[in-house]
Amino acid sequence: MDPITTTIEGTKKATGLGVTKIYELIGEGRLEVVKVGRRTLVKTKSIKALLGEAA
């Protein structure tokens, strides 16, 4: 089973983007996130959609 969320650091590694750009995409609604306490987790399906892959 693939993970359904990843950390900001994991998103950086998967996309090659910087933290500032990732938060910009989150603000634009192009990356979906889930807040768990203080942690921000990015939904992997939104990363795949951003990169043009099938979710």
PQR file of N, CA, C, O and H, with PARSE charges and radii, in Angstrom:
ATOM      1  N   MET A   1       0.842  -1.179   0.000 -0.4000 1.5000
ATOM      2  CA  MET A   1       0.000   0.000   0.000 -0.0000 2.0000
ATOM      3  C   MET A   1       0.885   1.239   0.000  0.5500 1.7000
ATOM      4  O   MET A   1       1.818   1.348   0.795 -0.5500 1.4000
ATOM      5  N   ASP A   2       0.587   2.158  -0.888 -0.4000 1.5000
ATOM      6  CA  ASP A   2       1.325   3.417  -0.960 -0.0000 2.0000
ATOM      7  C   ASP A   2       0.862   4.356   0.145  0.5500 1.7000
ATOM      8  O   ASP A   2      -0.305   4.325   0.534 -0.5500 1.4000
ATOM      9  H   ASP A   2      -0.171   2.069  -1.534  0.4000 1.0000
ATOM     10  N   PRO A   3       1.765   5.189   0.654 -0.5600 1.5000
ATOM     11  CA  PRO A   3       1.345   6.156   1.671  0.2800 2.0000
ATOM     12  C   PRO A   3       0.381   7.170   1.063  0.5500 1.7000
ATOM     13  O   PRO A   3       0.520   7.534  -0.105 -0.5500 1.4000
ATOM     14  N   ILE A   4      -0.595   7.629   1.845 -0.4000 1.5000
ATOM     15  CA  ILE A   4      -1.564   8.594   1.327 -0.0000 2.0000
ATOM     16  C   ILE A   4      -1.140  10.037   1.596  0.5500 1.7000
ATOM     17  O   ILE A   4      -1.688  10.969   1.008 -0.5500 1.4000
ATOM     18  H   ILE A   4      -0.709   7.333   2.794  0.4000 1.0000
ATOM     19  N   THR A   5      -0.159  10.219   2.491 -0.4000 1.5000
ATOM     20  CA  THR A   5       0.383  11.553   2.745 -0.0000 2.0000
ATOM     21  C   THR A   5       1.899  11.465   2.869  0.5500 1.7000
ATOM     22  O   THR A   5       2.466  10.393   3.076 -0.5500 1.4000
ATOM     23  H   THR A   5       0.286   9.462   2.969  0.4000 1.0000
ATOM     24  N   THR A   6       2.527  12.609   2.738 -0.4000 1.5000
ATOM     25  CA  THR A   6       3.965  12.716   2.950 -0.0000 2.0000
ATOM     26  C   THR A   6       4.264  14.067   3.595  0.5500 1.7000
ATOM     27  O   THR A   6       3.441  14.982   3.552 -0.5500 1.4000
ATOM     28  H   THR A   6       2.065  13.481   2.570  0.4000 1.0000
ATOM     29  N   THR A   7       5.421  14.178   4.177 -0.4000 1.5000
ATOM     30  CA  THR A   7       5.828  15.425   4.825 -0.0000 2.0000
ATOM     31  C   THR A   7       6.231  16.461   3.775  0.5500 1.7000
ATOM     32  O   THR A   7       6.327  16.150   2.588 -0.5500 1.4000
ATOM     33  H   THR A   7       6.090  13.435   4.212  0.4000 1.0000
ATOM     34  N   ILE A   8       6.460  17.669   4.217 -0.4000 1.5000
ATOM     35  CA  ILE A   8       6.963  18.713   3.319 -0.0000 2.0000
ATOM     36  C   ILE A   8       8.326  18.283   2.775  0.5500 1.7000
ATOM     37  O   ILE A   8       8.616  18.481   1.595 -0.5500 1.4000
ATOM     38  H   ILE A   8       6.382  17.922   5.181  0.4000 1.0000
ATOM     39  N   GLU A   9       9.154  17.699   3.630 -0.4000 1.5000
ATOM     40  CA  GLU A   9      10.474  17.216   3.190 -0.0000 2.0000
ATOM     41  C   GLU A   9      10.317  16.125   2.133  0.5500 1.7000
ATOM     42  O   GLU A   9      11.048  16.110   1.143 -0.5500 1.4000
ATOM     43  H   GLU A   9       8.918  17.538   4.588  0.4000 1.0000
ATOM     44  N   GLY A  10       9.378  15.221   2.337 -0.4000 1.5000
ATOM     45  CA  GLY A  10       9.114  14.176   1.353 -0.0000 2.0000
ATOM     46  C   GLY A  10       8.609  14.751   0.036  0.5500 1.7000
ATOM     47  O   GLY A  10       8.944  14.259  -1.041 -0.5500 1.4000
ATOM     48  H   GLY A  10       8.784  15.233   3.141  0.4000 1.0000
ATOM     49  N   THR A  11       7.805  15.790   0.140 -0.4000 1.5000
ATOM     50  CA  THR A  11       7.300  16.470  -1.058 -0.0000 2.0000
ATOM     51  C   THR A  11       8.439  17.128  -1.813  0.5500 1.7000
ATOM     52  O   THR A  11       8.469  17.106  -3.043 -0.5500 1.4000
ATOM     53  H   THR A  11       7.532  16.189   1.015  0.4000 1.0000
ATOM     54  N   LYS A  12       9.389  17.721  -1.071 -0.4000 1.5000
ATOM     55  CA  LYS A  12      10.578  18.316  -1.693 -0.0000 2.0000
ATOM     56  C   LYS A  12      11.335  17.277  -2.499  0.5500 1.7000
ATOM     57  O   LYS A  12      11.718  17.525  -3.643 -0.5500 1.4000
ATOM     58  H   LYS A  12       9.365  17.739  -0.071  0.4000 1.0000
ATOM     59  N   LYS A  13      11.551  16.116  -1.901 -0.4000 1.5000
ATOM     60  CA  LYS A  13      12.308  15.057  -2.571 -0.0000 2.0000
ATOM     61  C   LYS A  13      11.563  14.521  -3.791  0.5500 1.7000
ATOM     62  O   LYS A  13      12.174  14.232  -4.820 -0.5500 1.4000
ATOM     63  H   LYS A  13      11.241  15.915  -0.972  0.4000 1.0000
ATOM     64  N   ALA A  14      10.245  14.390  -3.672 -0.4000 1.5000
ATOM     65  CA  ALA A  14       9.446  13.827  -4.769 -0.0000 2.0000
ATOM     66  C   ALA A  14       9.339  14.774  -5.957  0.5500 1.7000
ATOM     67  O   ALA A  14       9.283  14.334  -7.106 -0.5500 1.4000
ATOM     68  H   ALA A  14       9.749  14.626  -2.837  0.4000 1.0000
ATOM     69  N   THR A  15       9.310  16.080  -5.678 -0.4000 1.5000
ATOM     70  CA  THR A  15       9.075  17.044  -6.757 -0.0000 2.0000
ATOM     71  C   THR A  15      10.319  17.802  -7.198  0.5500 1.7000
ATOM     72  O   THR A  15      10.385  18.298  -8.323 -0.5500 1.4000
ATOM     73  H   THR A  15       9.355  16.437  -4.745  0.4000 1.0000
ATOM     74  N   GLY A  16      11.295  17.890  -6.316 -0.4000 1.5000
ATOM     75  CA  GLY A  16      12.472  18.689  -6.627 -0.0000 2.0000
ATOM     76  C   GLY A  16      12.250  20.176  -6.407  0.5500 1.7000
ATOM     77  O   GLY A  16      13.086  20.996  -6.785 -0.5500 1.4000
ATOM     78  H   GLY A  16      11.240  17.488  -5.402  0.4000 1.0000
ATOM     79  N   LEU A  17      11.117  20.526  -5.790 -0.4000 1.5000
ATOM     80  CA  LEU A  17      10.800  21.928  -5.521 -0.0000 2.0000
ATOM     81  C   LEU A  17      11.299  22.328  -4.139  0.5500 1.7000
ATOM     82  O   LEU A  17      11.554  21.477  -3.287 -0.5500 1.4000
ATOM     83  H   LEU A  17      10.437  19.860  -5.483  0.4000 1.0000
ATOM     84  N   GLY A  18      11.433  23.626  -3.931 -0.4000 1.5000
ATOM     85  CA  GLY A  18      11.837  24.142  -2.637 -0.0000 2.0000
ATOM     86  C   GLY A  18      10.641  24.326  -1.720  0.5500 1.7000
ATOM     87  O   GLY A  18       9.493  24.283  -2.161 -0.5500 1.4000
ATOM     88  H   GLY A  18      11.226  24.317  -4.623  0.4000 1.0000
ATOM     89  N   VAL A  19      10.920  24.530  -0.453 -0.4000 1.5000
ATOM     90  CA  VAL A  19       9.878  24.682   0.558 -0.0000 2.0000
ATOM     91  C   VAL A  19       8.972  25.875   0.240  0.5500 1.7000
ATOM     92  O   VAL A  19       7.751  25.773   0.361 -0.5500 1.4000
ATOM     93  H   VAL A  19      11.853  24.565  -0.095  0.4000 1.0000
ATOM     94  N   THR A  20       9.556  26.992  -0.163 -0.4000 1.5000
ATOM     95  CA  THR A  20       8.766  28.186  -0.456 -0.0000 2.0000
ATOM     96  C   THR A  20       7.773  27.912  -1.574  0.5500 1.7000
ATOM     97  O   THR A  20       6.608  28.297  -1.468 -0.5500 1.4000
ATOM     98  H   THR A  20      10.547  27.075  -0.261  0.4000 1.0000
ATOM     99  N   LYS A  21       8.206  27.259  -2.638 -0.4000 1.5000
ATOM    100  CA  LYS A  21       7.317  26.947  -3.763 -0.0000 2.0000
ATOM    101  C   LYS A  21       6.229  25.955  -3.340  0.5500 1.7000
ATOM    102  O   LYS A  21       5.082  26.071  -3.771 -0.5500 1.4000
ATOM    103  H   LYS A  21       9.152  26.946  -2.725  0.4000 1.0000
ATOM    104  N   ILE A  22       6.583  24.993  -2.507 -0.4000 1.5000
ATOM    105  CA  ILE A  22       5.595  24.015  -2.032 -0.0000 2.0000
ATOM    106  C   ILE A  22       4.502  24.730  -1.243  0.5500 1.7000
ATOM    107  O   ILE A  22       3.319  24.469  -1.460 -0.5500 1.4000
ATOM    108  H   ILE A  22       7.515  24.899  -2.157  0.4000 1.0000
ATOM    109  N   TYR A  23       4.876  25.625  -0.336 -0.4000 1.5000
ATOM    110  CA  TYR A  23       3.872  26.363   0.432 -0.0000 2.0000
ATOM    111  C   TYR A  23       3.063  27.299  -0.468  0.5500 1.7000
ATOM    112  O   TYR A  23       1.884  27.540  -0.208 -0.5500 1.4000
ATOM    113  H   TYR A  23       5.837  25.837  -0.160  0.4000 1.0000
ATOM    114  N   GLU A  24       3.681  27.820  -1.512 -0.4000 1.5000
ATOM    115  CA  GLU A  24       2.960  28.647  -2.479 -0.0000 2.0000
ATOM    116  C   GLU A  24       1.883  27.810  -3.187  0.5500 1.7000
ATOM    117  O   GLU A  24       0.752  28.265  -3.353 -0.5500 1.4000
ATOM    118  H   GLU A  24       4.639  27.624  -1.724  0.4000 1.0000
ATOM    119  N   LEU A  25       2.240  26.589  -3.601 -0.4000 1.5000
ATOM    120  CA  LEU A  25       1.283  25.696  -4.252 -0.0000 2.0000
ATOM    121  C   LEU A  25       0.171  25.280  -3.297  0.5500 1.7000
ATOM    122  O   LEU A  25      -0.979  25.130  -3.710 -0.5500 1.4000
ATOM    123  H   LEU A  25       3.159  26.219  -3.466  0.4000 1.0000
ATOM    124  N   ILE A  26       0.504  25.095  -2.026 -0.4000 1.5000
ATOM    125  CA  ILE A  26      -0.513  24.788  -1.016 -0.0000 2.0000
ATOM    126  C   ILE A  26      -1.479  25.970  -0.901  0.5500 1.7000
ATOM    127  O   ILE A  26      -2.694  25.775  -0.868 -0.5500 1.4000
ATOM    128  H   ILE A  26       1.438  25.217  -1.690  0.4000 1.0000
ATOM    129  N   GLY A  27      -0.953  27.174  -0.842 -0.4000 1.5000
ATOM    130  CA  GLY A  27      -1.782  28.370  -0.740 -0.0000 2.0000
ATOM    131  C   GLY A  27      -2.699  28.564  -1.934  0.5500 1.7000
ATOM    132  O   GLY A  27      -3.811  29.073  -1.799 -0.5500 1.4000
ATOM    133  H   GLY A  27       0.034  27.332  -0.870  0.4000 1.0000
ATOM    134  N   GLU A  28      -2.219  28.152  -3.119 -0.4000 1.5000
ATOM    135  CA  GLU A  28      -3.015  28.252  -4.346 -0.0000 2.0000
ATOM    136  C   GLU A  28      -4.049  27.122  -4.443  0.5500 1.7000
ATOM    137  O   GLU A  28      -4.923  27.149  -5.309 -0.5500 1.4000
ATOM    138  H   GLU A  28      -1.315  27.739  -3.228  0.4000 1.0000
ATOM    139  N   GLY A  29      -3.944  26.139  -3.557 -0.4000 1.5000
ATOM    140  CA  GLY A  29      -4.872  25.014  -3.599 -0.0000 2.0000
ATOM    141  C   GLY A  29      -4.463  23.922  -4.576  0.5500 1.7000
ATOM    142  O   GLY A  29      -5.243  23.006  -4.835 -0.5500 1.4000
ATOM    143  H   GLY A  29      -3.234  26.118  -2.853  0.4000 1.0000
ATOM    144  N   ARG A  30      -3.257  24.001  -5.121 -0.4000 1.5000
ATOM    145  CA  ARG A  30      -2.794  22.997  -6.087 -0.0000 2.0000
ATOM    146  C   ARG A  30      -2.221  21.766  -5.409  0.5500 1.7000
ATOM    147  O   ARG A  30      -2.100  20.713  -6.034 -0.5500 1.4000
ATOM    148  H   ARG A  30      -2.623  24.745  -4.911  0.4000 1.0000
ATOM    149  N   LEU A  31      -1.869  21.888  -4.135 -0.4000 1.5000
ATOM    150  CA  LEU A  31      -1.471  20.743  -3.317 -0.0000 2.0000
ATOM    151  C   LEU A  31      -2.408  20.681  -2.126  0.5500 1.7000
ATOM    152  O   LEU A  31      -2.616  21.678  -1.436 -0.5500 1.4000
ATOM    153  H   LEU A  31      -1.968  22.744  -3.627  0.4000 1.0000
ATOM    154  N   GLU A  32      -2.979  19.494  -1.886 -0.4000 1.5000
ATOM    155  CA  GLU A  32      -3.896  19.312  -0.757 -0.0000 2.0000
ATOM    156  C   GLU A  32      -3.106  18.873   0.473  0.5500 1.7000
ATOM    157  O   GLU A  32      -2.191  18.055   0.379 -0.5500 1.4000
ATOM    158  H   GLU A  32      -2.810  18.683  -2.447  0.4000 1.0000
ATOM    159  N   VAL A  33      -3.467  19.422   1.612 -0.4000 1.5000
ATOM    160  CA  VAL A  33      -2.772  19.083   2.844 -0.0000 2.0000
ATOM    161  C   VAL A  33      -3.742  18.651   3.926  0.5500 1.7000
ATOM    162  O   VAL A  33      -4.940  18.930   3.877 -0.5500 1.4000
ATOM    163  H   VAL A  33      -4.210  20.087   1.689  0.4000 1.0000
ATOM    164  N   VAL A  34      -3.178  17.959   4.903 -0.4000 1.5000
ATOM    165  CA  VAL A  34      -3.883  17.556   6.109 -0.0000 2.0000
ATOM    166  C   VAL A  34      -3.023  18.029   7.266  0.5500 1.7000
ATOM    167  O   VAL A  34      -1.820  17.766   7.293 -0.5500 1.4000
ATOM    168  H   VAL A  34      -2.205  17.732   4.942  0.4000 1.0000
ATOM    169  N   LYS A  35      -3.625  18.723   8.222 -0.4000 1.5000
ATOM    170  CA  LYS A  35      -2.895  19.163   9.408 -0.0000 2.0000
ATOM    171  C   LYS A  35      -3.128  18.141  10.517  0.5500 1.7000
ATOM    172  O   LYS A  35      -4.268  17.817  10.849 -0.5500 1.4000
ATOM    173  H   LYS A  35      -4.602  18.936   8.200  0.4000 1.0000
ATOM    174  N   VAL A  36      -2.033  17.638  11.085 -0.4000 1.5000
ATOM    175  CA  VAL A  36      -2.095  16.721  12.219 -0.0000 2.0000
ATOM    176  C   VAL A  36      -1.246  17.364  13.309  0.5500 1.7000
ATOM    177  O   VAL A  36      -0.016  17.309  13.280 -0.5500 1.4000
ATOM    178  H   VAL A  36      -1.107  17.901  10.815  0.4000 1.0000
ATOM    179  N   GLY A  37      -1.927  17.969  14.263 -0.4000 1.5000
ATOM    180  CA  GLY A  37      -1.195  18.748  15.254 -0.0000 2.0000
ATOM    181  C   GLY A  37      -0.501  19.896  14.560  0.5500 1.7000
ATOM    182  O   GLY A  37      -1.136  20.677  13.851 -0.5500 1.4000
ATOM    183  H   GLY A  37      -2.926  18.013  14.287  0.4000 1.0000
ATOM    184  N   ARG A  38       0.797  20.001  14.758 -0.4000 1.5000
ATOM    185  CA  ARG A  38       1.581  21.060  14.104 -0.0000 2.0000
ATOM    186  C   ARG A  38       2.132  20.628  12.754  0.5500 1.7000
ATOM    187  O   ARG A  38       2.667  21.448  12.007 -0.5500 1.4000
ATOM    188  H   ARG A  38       1.313  19.366  15.334  0.4000 1.0000
ATOM    189  N   ARG A  39       2.003  19.351  12.441 -0.4000 1.5000
ATOM    190  CA  ARG A  39       2.561  18.826  11.186 -0.0000 2.0000
ATOM    191  C   ARG A  39       1.659  19.114  10.000  0.5500 1.7000
ATOM    192  O   ARG A  39       0.435  19.039  10.104 -0.5500 1.4000
ATOM    193  H   ARG A  39       1.569  18.685  13.048  0.4000 1.0000
ATOM    194  N   THR A  40       2.269  19.442   8.880 -0.4000 1.5000
ATOM    195  CA  THR A  40       1.553  19.616   7.632 -0.0000 2.0000
ATOM    196  C   THR A  40       1.929  18.440   6.737  0.5500 1.7000
ATOM    197  O   THR A  40       3.097  18.261   6.392 -0.5500 1.4000
ATOM    198  H   THR A  40       3.264  19.503   8.796  0.4000 1.0000
ATOM    199  N   LEU A  41       0.931  17.641   6.364 -0.4000 1.5000
ATOM    200  CA  LEU A  41       1.160  16.486   5.509 -0.0000 2.0000
ATOM    201  C   LEU A  41       0.478  16.724   4.169  0.5500 1.7000
ATOM    202  O   LEU A  41      -0.677  17.148   4.115 -0.5500 1.4000
ATOM    203  H   LEU A  41      -0.018  17.786   6.645  0.4000 1.0000
ATOM    204  N   VAL A  42       1.198  16.451   3.096 -0.4000 1.5000
ATOM    205  CA  VAL A  42       0.695  16.668   1.748 -0.0000 2.0000
ATOM    206  C   VAL A  42       0.138  15.354   1.219  0.5500 1.7000
ATOM    207  O   VAL A  42       0.779  14.309   1.339 -0.5500 1.4000
ATOM    208  H   VAL A  42       2.136  16.107   3.140  0.4000 1.0000
ATOM    209  N   LYS A  43      -1.057  15.407   0.633 -0.4000 1.5000
ATOM    210  CA  LYS A  43      -1.668  14.207   0.063 -0.0000 2.0000
ATOM    211  C   LYS A  43      -0.906  13.816  -1.196  0.5500 1.7000
ATOM    212  O   LYS A  43      -0.695  14.642  -2.084 -0.5500 1.4000
ATOM    213  H   LYS A  43      -1.577  16.255   0.535  0.4000 1.0000
ATOM    214  N   THR A  44      -0.494  12.547  -1.270 -0.4000 1.5000
ATOM    215  CA  THR A  44       0.305  12.094  -2.404 -0.0000 2.0000
ATOM    216  C   THR A  44      -0.474  12.167  -3.712  0.5500 1.7000
ATOM    217  O   THR A  44       0.123  12.372  -4.769 -0.5500 1.4000
ATOM    218  H   THR A  44      -0.666  11.876  -0.549  0.4000 1.0000
ATOM    219  N   LYS A  45      -1.803  12.004  -3.664 -0.4000 1.5000
ATOM    220  CA  LYS A  45      -2.576  12.089  -4.903 -0.0000 2.0000
ATOM    221  C   LYS A  45      -2.494  13.493  -5.498  0.5500 1.7000
ATOM    222  O   LYS A  45      -2.533  13.643  -6.719 -0.5500 1.4000
ATOM    223  H   LYS A  45      -2.288  11.837  -2.805  0.4000 1.0000
ATOM    224  N   SER A  46      -2.381  14.520  -4.662 -0.4000 1.5000
ATOM    225  CA  SER A  46      -2.266  15.876  -5.197 -0.0000 2.0000
ATOM    226  C   SER A  46      -0.866  16.120  -5.779  0.5500 1.7000
ATOM    227  O   SER A  46      -0.709  16.901  -6.718 -0.5500 1.4000
ATOM    228  H   SER A  46      -2.349  14.398  -3.670  0.4000 1.0000
ATOM    229  N   ILE A  47       0.142  15.451  -5.220 -0.4000 1.5000
ATOM    230  CA  ILE A  47       1.493  15.546  -5.801 -0.0000 2.0000
ATOM    231  C   ILE A  47       1.494  14.904  -7.187  0.5500 1.7000
ATOM    232  O   ILE A  47       2.029  15.468  -8.142 -0.5500 1.4000
ATOM    233  H   ILE A  47       0.015  14.816  -4.458  0.4000 1.0000
ATOM    234  N   LYS A  48       0.886  13.714  -7.287 -0.4000 1.5000
ATOM    235  CA  LYS A  48       0.813  13.031  -8.579 -0.0000 2.0000
ATOM    236  C   LYS A  48       0.029  13.849  -9.600  0.5500 1.7000
ATOM    237  O   LYS A  48       0.414  13.920 -10.767 -0.5500 1.4000
ATOM    238  H   LYS A  48       0.452  13.256  -6.512  0.4000 1.0000
ATOM    239  N   ALA A  49      -1.067  14.467  -9.166 -0.4000 1.5000
ATOM    240  CA  ALA A  49      -1.860  15.303 -10.069 -0.0000 2.0000
ATOM    241  C   ALA A  49      -1.046  16.517 -10.537  0.5500 1.7000
ATOM    242  O   ALA A  49      -1.114  16.900 -11.705 -0.5500 1.4000
ATOM    243  H   ALA A  49      -1.380  14.409  -8.218  0.4000 1.0000
ATOM    244  N   LEU A  50      -0.285  17.112  -9.630 -0.4000 1.5000
ATOM    245  CA  LEU A  50       0.557  18.250  -9.971 -0.0000 2.0000
ATOM    246  C   LEU A  50       1.603  17.859 -11.020  0.5500 1.7000
ATOM    247  O   LEU A  50       1.906  18.628 -11.931 -0.5500 1.4000
ATOM    248  H   LEU A  50      -0.230  16.801  -8.681  0.4000 1.0000
ATOM    249  N   LEU A  51       2.137  16.664 -10.871 -0.4000 1.5000
ATOM    250  CA  LEU A  51       3.177  16.193 -11.789 -0.0000 2.0000
ATOM    251  C   LEU A  51       2.595  15.575 -13.064  0.5500 1.7000
ATOM    252  O   LEU A  51       3.340  15.143 -13.944 -0.5500 1.4000
ATOM    253  H   LEU A  51       1.890  16.040 -10.131  0.4000 1.0000
ATOM    254  N   GLY A  52       1.262  15.537 -13.160 -0.4000 1.5000
ATOM    255  CA  GLY A  52       0.629  15.052 -14.370 -0.0000 2.0000
ATOM    256  C   GLY A  52       0.489  13.561 -14.462  0.5500 1.7000
ATOM    257  O   GLY A  52       0.289  13.026 -15.552 -0.5500 1.4000
ATOM    258  H   GLY A  52       0.657  15.888 -12.445  0.4000 1.0000
ATOM    259  N   GLU A  53       0.589  12.864 -13.329 -0.4000 1.5000
ATOM    260  CA  GLU A  53       0.432  11.422 -13.313 -0.0000 2.0000
ATOM    261  C   GLU A  53      -0.989  11.083 -12.873  0.5500 1.7000
ATOM    262  O   GLU A  53      -1.686  11.920 -12.299 -0.5500 1.4000
ATOM    263  H   GLU A  53       0.751  13.299 -12.444  0.4000 1.0000
ATOM    264  N   ALA A  54      -1.408   9.866 -13.142 -0.4000 1.5000
ATOM    265  CA  ALA A  54      -2.716   9.406 -12.663 -0.0000 2.0000
ATOM    266  C   ALA A  54      -2.637   9.176 -11.168  0.5500 1.7000
ATOM    267  O   ALA A  54      -1.684   8.571 -10.678 -0.5500 1.4000
ATOM    268  H   ALA A  54      -0.843   9.185 -13.609  0.4000 1.0000
ATOM    269  N   ALA A  55      -3.624   9.652 -10.447 -0.4000 1.5000
ATOM    270  CA  ALA A  55      -3.622   9.515  -8.982 -0.0000 2.0000
ATOM    271  C   ALA A  55      -3.961   8.120  -8.553  0.5500 1.7000
ATOM    272  O   ALA A  55      -4.002   7.836  -7.356 -0.5500 1.4000
ATOM    273  H   ALA A  55      -4.399  10.143 -10.845  0.4000 1.0000
TER
END
